């Protein structure tokens, strides 16, 4: 039962961080972007091929409010990451159980 509580707590904290706390992230450029701007490298920057994707540029396409768009993108990202990781671990666990039973 403690494992389920841990994962439920982890999920709640992840969703809060992605959906709410992400609104308060700094919009200032990070160190790499600042150096690229200072040294003139940023002038040669091109748009990424996936920038027009539904979750491109840390937002959800079609949502007008930037805060809501960013929060939704964070929630979708957390959900997809947890689903992919959970599926991977589930697959590995099933293979491990099957291999152990075959050797017995």
C-alpha positions in Angstrom: 0.0 0.0 0.0 2.9 2.4 0.7 4.1 2.0 -2.9 0.7 3.1 -4.3 0.7 6.1 -2.0 4.2 7.1 -3.1 3.3 6.9 -6.8 0.0 8.8 -6.2 2.0 11.5 -4.3 4.6 11.6 -7.1 1.9 12.0 -9.7 0.2 14.8 -7.8 3.4 16.7 -7.2 4.5 16.2 -10.9 1.1 17.5 -12.1 1.3 20.5 -9.8 4.8 21.4 -10.9 4.0 21.0 -14.6 0.6 22.7 -14.5 1.0 25.5 -11.9 4.6 26.1 -10.9 5.7 26.3 -14.6 3.9 29.6 -14.9 6.5 31.2 -12.6 9.6 30.0 -14.7 11.8 32.8 -15.8 11.3 34.1 -19.3 14.8 35.5 -19.4 17.3 33.6 -21.6 19.4 30.9 -19.9 23.2 31.0 -19.9 23.6 29.3 -23.3 21.1 31.6 -25.0 22.7 34.7 -23.4 26.2 33.7 -24.6 24.9 32.9 -28.1 23.3 36.4 -28.2 26.4 38.1 -26.8 28.7 36.4 -29.3 26.4 36.8 -32.3 25.7 33.1 -32.8 22.0 33.7 -32.2 21.8 35.7 -35.4 22.3 32.5 -37.4 19.7 30.7 -35.5 17.0 28.9 -37.6 13.5 27.7 -36.5 13.4 24.1 -35.4 11.7 21.6 -37.7 9.2 20.7 -35.0 8.4 24.3 -33.8 5.0 24.2 -35.5 4.1 20.9 -33.8 1.1 20.8 -31.4 3.4 21.2 -28.4 6.1 23.3 -30.0 7.6 26.2 -28.1 6.4 24.9 -24.7 2.8 25.6 -25.4 -0.4 24.0 -26.9 -1.3 25.1 -30.4 -4.6 26.9 -30.5 -4.8 28.0 -26.9 -4.6 31.8 -26.7 -3.7 32.3 -23.1 0.1 31.8 -22.6 -0.2 30.6 -19.0 -2.9 28.0 -19.8 -1.1 26.9 -22.9 2.2 26.4 -21.0 0.4 24.6 -18.2 -1.4 22.3 -20.6 1.8 21.5 -22.4 3.4 20.6 -19.1 0.6 18.4 -18.1 0.6 16.6 -21.5 4.4 16.2 -21.3 4.2 14.7 -17.8 1.4 12.4 -18.8 3.3 11.2 -21.9 6.5 10.7 -20.0 4.8 8.7 -17.3 3.0 6.6 -19.8 6.1 5.9 -21.8 8.1 5.1 -18.6 5.4 3.1 -17.1 5.0 1.1 -20.3 8.7 0.4 -20.5 8.9 -0.7 -16.9 5.8 -2.9 -17.3 7.3 -4.5 -20.3 10.7 -5.1 -18.6 8.9 -6.5 -15.5 6.8 -8.9 -17.6 9.9 -10.1 -19.4 11.8 -10.6 -16.2 9.0 -12.6 -14.6 8.7 -14.8 -17.7 12.4 -15.5 -17.9 12.6 -16.4 -14.2 9.7 -18.9 -14.5 11.3 -20.5 -17.6 14.6 -21.3 -15.8 12.8 -22.9 -12.9 
